[in-house]
Amino acid sequence: MATKIKELEFKKILEMLNEFDSDSVYEEVNILPNSEDLRAQVEKYVDTKSINKRSVFGIDIYRYGMYNHLEQTLIPPVFKILFNKAIKLSLENNQFVFQKYTKESIENAFISTGDGGFVIFDNPLHALFFAINFEMLVRAYNSYHLYPKLRDITGSISLRYAITTDTIHSFDHNFYGTAIINNSRILEKDSLNRCLIDQDTYNWFLINIDGIENLQVLTIREIANIYEFQDYDRTFLSGENEIMNTRVSRYSGIINSDISKIGQIKSKEMNLNIYNLHLQVTMKASSSAKSKSQRTITISVGNLNTSGI
């Protein structure tokens, strides 16, 4: 399990300000202060080197503002339904990968934007597996398997996704950091409903599984050998692991994985390399884990449109 997200406390920051700064200064002559003493204390407290990286899964409902008023009011409840079901699907059907998560921990790591949001995970594999489960439920909704009458009223929904990996910290019960900023910038730039990832996410898969393309030929036991999963309980390997099981199959799980670099965007005065990810995943869909009525559905996460960004 990754180390805890660094939390900055307002009380401690205020204590430093009260000791090394002035709350209010209204002199006749303004003099620029020497802030080196305060800077030293703040640098020691924040310690930017101790702020760890996390992966952020960004979701945006495409053209939410274009819906008619009635449909627009219904989209947030639809999103919440899909999000809650995606949590349940991840915990129940991907037991090894999500063994250290709970419903509450995923909910607490979610930042809502009204027409989507950002979910913070320990690493890119968690984010990607959650994206797959979420897209499965979007497909089920669009094809009238979930709340068909509600689907008939709202029409189908389209989403764009992004996965970024960078620093995250917490302050005043909220999350901040470069990973969220970059994710938001990527989603803003995309108008083709793709699944886009940044360079650090690309590098994580390159280092740990020799590239994201290898997702289609790996088993859950090979995933368990990734460094960040070394302390995971291996008894979960024999449980439900639908996206990636103990045997490679061309008929279930991730059956295709394509990645291509499509360009750069500028974020915080830096150029970010952006990659277009396209996965095809075959999964079983049913009303519940105990249901005997199942359908085999193949979904696509992202698409193959490689036009720039």
C-alpha positions in Angstrom: 0.0 0.0 0.0 1.3 3.4 -0.8 2.2 5.7 2.0 -0.5 8.1 3.3 -1.2 11.2 1.3 0.6 14.1 3.0 -1.8 16.4 4.8 -1.1 20.0 5.5 -2.8 21.4 8.6 -4.2 24.9 8.7 -3.5 25.2 12.4 0.3 24.6 11.9 0.5 27.0 9.0 -1.3 29.7 11.0 1.1 29.1 13.9 4.1 29.8 11.6 2.4 32.9 10.2 1.8 34.2 13.7 5.4 33.6 14.7 7.2 34.9 11.6 4.7 37.2 9.9 2.2 39.9 10.8 -1.5 39.6 10.5 -2.0 43.2 9.4 0.4 46.0 8.5 -0.9 49.5 7.8 2.2 51.8 8.1 2.5 55.1 6.3 5.4 53.7 4.2 5.3 50.2 2.8 8.5 48.3 3.0 9.1 45.0 1.3 9.7 42.4 4.0 12.5 39.9 4.3 10.6 36.6 4.2 13.6 34.2 4.5 12.8 33.2 8.0 9.2 32.3 7.1 10.3 30.6 3.9 12.7 28.4 5.9 10.0 27.3 8.3 7.4 26.7 5.5 9.9 24.7 3.4 10.7 22.5 6.4 7.1 21.9 7.2 5.8 21.3 3.6 9.0 19.3 2.6 8.0 18.9 -1.0 10.2 15.8 -1.4 7.9 14.0 1.0 4.8 14.6 -1.1 4.2 11.3 -2.9 2.8 10.6 -6.3 -0.7 9.2 -6.9 -2.7 8.4 -9.9 -5.9 10.3 -10.8 -8.7 9.0 -12.9 -10.6 11.9 -14.4 -14.1 11.5 -15.8 -16.0 14.1 -17.8 -19.5 13.7 -19.3 -19.2 15.0 -22.8 -21.3 18.1 -23.6 -23.2 18.1 -20.4 -24.2 21.7 -20.9 -25.9 20.8 -24.2 -28.5 18.6 -22.5 -32.1 20.0 -22.2 -33.0 21.2 -18.7 -34.8 18.0 -17.6 -32.1 15.7 -18.8 -29.5 18.0 -17.3 -31.0 17.7 -13.8 -31.0 13.9 -14.2 -27.3 13.4 -15.3 -25.7 13.9 -11.8 -28.0 11.2 -10.3 -27.1 8.9 -13.3 -23.4 9.6 -12.7 -23.7 8.8 -9.0 -25.5 5.5 -9.8 -22.8 4.5 -12.2 -20.0 5.6 -9.8 -21.5 3.6 -6.9 -21.9 0.5 -9.1 -18.3 0.9 -10.4 -17.0 0.8 -6.8 -19.1 -2.3 -6.1 -17.9 -4.0 -9.3 -14.3 -3.2 -8.6 -14.3 -4.5 -5.1 -16.3 -7.7 -5.9 -14.8 -8.7 -9.3 -11.2 -7.5 -8.9 -10.5 -8.7 -5.4 -6.7 -8.9 -5.6 -6.1 -5.4 -7.0 -8.6 -3.7 -4.8 -8.1 -5.7 -1.6 -6.8 -2.6 0.3 -9.8 -0.4 -0.7 -13.3 -0.1 0.7 -16.4 1.6 -0.6 -15.7 4.5 1.9 -12.1 4.9 0.9 -12.9 5.3 -2.8 -15.8 7.7 -2.0 -13.5 9.8 0.2 -10.9 10.0 -2.6 -13.5 11.4 -5.1 -13.6 15.0 -6.1 -16.9 15.9 -7.7 -17.1 18.4 -10.5 -20.9 18.0 -11.1 -20.6 16.5 -14.6 -17.8 14.1 -13.6 -14.9 14.3 -11.2 -11.5 12.9 -10.2 -10.8 9.8 -8.2 -7.4 9.4 -6.5 -5.8 5.9 -6.5 -2.4 4.5 -5.3 -1.1 3.7 -8.8 -2.1 3.7 -12.5 -3.3 0.0 -12.5 -6.0 0.8 -9.9 -7.1 3.8 -12.0 -7.2 1.8 -15.2 -9.2 -1.1 -13.6 -11.7 1.3 -12.2 -12.0 3.0 -15.6 -12.8 -0.4 -17.2 -15.5 -1.2 -14.6 -17.0 2.3 -15.0 -17.1 2.0 -18.8 -18.8 -1.4 -18.5 -21.6 0.2 -16.5 -21.8 3.1 -19.0 -22.3 0.5 -21.8 -24.9 -1.3 -19.7 -26.8 2.0 -19.1 -26.6 3.0 -22.8 -27.8 -0.4 -23.9 -30.9 -0.3 -21.6 -29.7 -2.8 -19.1 -29.6 -0.3 -16.2 -32.7 1.7 -15.4 -34.0 1.5 -19.0 -36.8 4.0 -18.5 -34.4 6.6 -17.1 -32.0 5.8 -20.0 -34.9 6.5 -22.4 -35.4 9.9 -20.9 -31.8 11.0 -20.7 -30.6 9.4 -23.9 -27.2 7.8 -24.2 -24.2 9.4 -22.4 -20.7 9.8 -23.7 -17.6 10.3 -21.5 -14.0 11.2 -21.8 -11.4 9.8 -19.5 -7.9 10.8 -18.4 -5.3 9.1 -16.1 -2.4 11.2 -14.7 0.3 10.4 -12.2 2.0 13.1 -10.2 2.1 14.6 -6.7 -1.0 15.0 -4.5 -1.5 16.5 -1.1 -4.4 17.1 1.3 -5.4 20.4 3.0 -8.6 21.2 4.9 -10.3 17.9 3.8 -9.7 18.6 0.1 -7.1 17.3 -2.4 -4.7 19.4 -4.4 -1.7 18.8 -6.6 -0.1 18.5 -10.0 -1.9 15.2 -10.9 -5.3 16.8 -10.6 -4.2 20.0 -12.4 -2.8 18.0 -15.3 -5.8 15.7 -15.5 -8.2 18.7 -15.7 -6.1 20.3 -18.5 -6.1 17.0 -20.5 -9.9 16.6 -20.2 -10.4 20.2 -21.3 -8.3 19.7 -24.4 -10.0 16.5 -25.6 -13.1 16.7 -27.7 -13.0 13.1 -29.1 -14.1 11.1 -26.0 -10.9 9.3 -25.6 -8.9 7.8 -22.7 -5.8 9.8 -22.5 -2.8 9.3 -20.2 0.3 11.4 -19.3 4.0 10.5 -19.5 4.3 9.4 -15.9 1.4 7.0 -16.3 2.9 5.6 -19.5 6.3 5.2 -17.8 4.7 3.3 -14.8 3.4 0.6 -17.1 6.7 0.6 -19.1 8.8 0.0 -16.0 6.5 -2.5 -14.3 5.1 -4.6 -17.2 7.3 -3.6 -20.2 4.6 -1.4 -21.6 0.8 -1.0 -21.4 0.4 -3.2 -24.5 1.3 -6.2 -22.4 -1.9 -6.0 -20.4 -3.5 -8.3 -23.0 -0.9 -11.1 -22.3 -0.5 -11.0 -18.5 -2.2 -12.9 -15.7 -3.2 -11.7 -12.3 -0.2 -13.6 -10.9 2.2 -11.6 -13.0 0.5 -8.4 -11.8 1.1 -9.6 -8.2 4.9 -9.5 -8.9 4.8 -5.7 -9.5 6.8 -4.0 -6.8 3.8 -2.0 -5.4 1.8 -5.2 -5.0 4.4 -7.1 -3.1 2.8 -6.7 0.3 -0.7 -7.7 -1.0 -2.4 -10.8 0.3 -1.9 -13.5 -2.3 -4.9 -15.5 -1.2 -7.0 -13.0 -3.2 -5.4 -14.4 -6.4 -7.8 -17.3 -6.3 -10.8 -15.1 -5.8 -12.8 -13.1 -8.4 -10.4 -11.3 -10.7 -12.4 -10.8 -13.9 -10.4 -8.2 -15.8 -7.2 -10.3 -15.4 -7.4 -13.8 -14.2 -5.0 -16.7 -13.6 -5.0 -17.7 -17.3 -4.5 -15.6 -20.5 -7.6 -15.7 -22.7 -8.5 -14.1 -26.0 -12.2 -14.4 -25.0 -12.2 -12.6 -21.6 -10.5 -9.8 -19.8 -8.3 -7.4 -21.8 -8.2 -8.7 -25.3 -6.6 -5.7 -27.0 -4.4 -2.8 -25.8 -3.2 0.0 -28.1 -1.2 3.1 -27.2 0.0 6.0 -29.3 1.6 9.3 -28.6 -0.7 12.1 -29.9 1.0 15.4 -28.8 1.8 17.7 -26.0 -0.1 20.2 -23.8 1.3 22.9 -21.6 0.6 22.8 -17.9 2.4 24.9 -15.3 4.8 26.2 -17.9 5.8 22.6 -18.7 5.1 20.5 -21.8 3.3 17.2 -21.1 3.5 14.3 -23.5 0.0 12.8 -24.0 -0.8 9.3 -25.1 -4.1 7.9 -26.5 -5.1 4.6 -24.9 -7.5 2.2 -26.4 -8.5 -1.1 -24.7 -11.0 -3.7 -25.6 -12.3 -5.7 -22.7 -14.7 -8.7 -22.6 -16.6 -9.1 -19.3 -19.7 -10.8 -18.0 -22.6 -8.5 -17.0 -25.4 -9.4 -14.7 -27.8 -7.8 -12.2 -25.8 -9.3 -9.3 -22.9 -11.6 -8.6 -25.4 -14.4 -7.8 -27.5 -14.0 -10.8 -27.6 -16.9 -13.3 -28.7 -14.5 -16.1 -25.5 -13.1 -17.6 -24.5 -11.5 -20.8 -21.0 -11.4 -22.3 -20.2 -7.8 -23.4 -17.1 -6.4 -25.1 -16.4 -2.8 -24.4 -13.9 -0.2 -25.6 -12.2 2.1 -23.2 -11.2 5.1 -25.3 -11.0 5.0 -29.1 -8.5 4.8 -31.9 -8.8 8.4 -33.0 -5.2 9.6 -33.0 -5.9 13.2 -34.0 -3.8 15.6 -32.0 -4.8 17.4 -28.8 
